[in-house]
Amino acid sequence: MRIAVVGSGYVGLVSGACLADFGHTVVCVDNDNEKIEALLQARVPIFEPGLDELVATNIREGRLHFTTDLAGAVSNAEVVFIAVGTPSRHGDGHADLTYVYAAAREIAGAIKDFTVIVDKSTVPVGTGDEVERVIRKANPVARFSVASNPEFLREGAAIADFKHPDRIVVGVEDDMAKEVLTNVYRPLNLNRVPIMFTRRRTAELVKYASNAFLAMKITFINELADLCESLDADIQDVALGLGLDNRIGPKFLHAGPGYGGSCFPKDTIALARTAQDAATPLRLVESTIAINDQRRRSMARRVIAACDGVVRDKTIGVLGLTFKPNTDDIRESPALSIIQALKDRGAKVRAYDPKGREAAAELLSSDDVYFASDPYDAAADADALVIVTEWDVFRALDLRRLREVMKSPVLVDLRNVYGYTQIEQAGFSYHCIGRPRQA
Ligand code: NAD
């Protein structure tokens, strides 16, 4: 099939490359010249494991193309995916649909033959209806259908998630769109991936419901971790015992500094706003948002407590800036709130991240943070070292070397990567999440 993908960010680029790898002919479009210039030379502007090779292979084999010319790409396509950003709107937390509607208007002018416009961006219920109206108004003679196909991939494992998803959700209002999307995803039939067809508005809601549920799961285990600390119980074992129940499952039960990233924070807020506007508030989601917000702030208090209540003029090493490992995405990363709170209390921060430095440097000036070259450089002369993101390289740190370079051996492990015995034997004072000292 001939496919255009509008928006070549984390979702658009991964989707485009994977769809090309299935054998389709794909043109990825972006209005960011620099991004497209890089991609035309097979340079991938984001870090996502395996994506460089996938893009290079599919360019070489002539199935994957890049352009800033949206009209050219759309006029040749049978299917057009919209994968532009839908950030939180300033002020009220609703999803900002400016980019989606702008893309829809541009697409409208370029439609030639019958085209299925598929919204892959995460958008509130009813956005597909509005996209349809926008296109109809801009181009009353166009033959098209608008479908919803929310994306569930996770950054850091995006290719595997796209190629082997638990399910594909497609919302359509007519059989033509259903047939076209069946053909788009036919290559996944071999993997027996369930494709669920439903109405457009329902598909839009499935995405928000999924993210809100996962955010609630994380928030639930985080609150239980605090309870474990009060009751001298072990959150790791509570999570294990809980997750072994098939009805619950083990995933998203890792206590930590609170969820972040480019999706959960904005999607939970957008869902809560949608529900409030519909006069059917989702109180569990509203509580999740509030609890997570508090949690992220409280993490800095833990670091301060580990430094005997004062961080003014002290140096804190921070390991991890991205919101999770294996990505360079720092959007809404807990590390940013923690660093800010530590700075507010007068601390000097030295931070290291394997991939997040460039993005972080756009938000934090070098006056705010010293960007270290490795974990030991981050720990140099530090009064405490905090693990915020569980990158693999932080899992087997040379503890003796750390101790040598630090001013005082204090480790605050917000991801429960280590255990008391190991760290205390290395001469550190150890602080973790929801685990009693003797564990
Ligand atoms: P992103 O910011 O990485 O990429 C969006 C891209 O769209 C940018 O490169 C931007 O330049 C481009 N763009 C914007 N308007 C355009 C236009 N009119 N024409 C051409 N290009 C345009 O965003 P992302 O992380 O890929 O997210 C995209 C959508 O997918 C969002 O709705 C997000 O919620 C959803 N989503 C994201 C993830 C994730 O893990 N990142 C997972 C599932 C769903």
Residues whose N, C-alpha, C, O or C-beta is under 5 A from the ligand:
A	BS01	NAD	V6 G7 S8 G9 Y10 V11 G12 V29 D30 N31 D32 A83 V84 G85 T86 Y99 A102 A103 K120 S121 T122 E151 F152 L153 R154 E155 S262
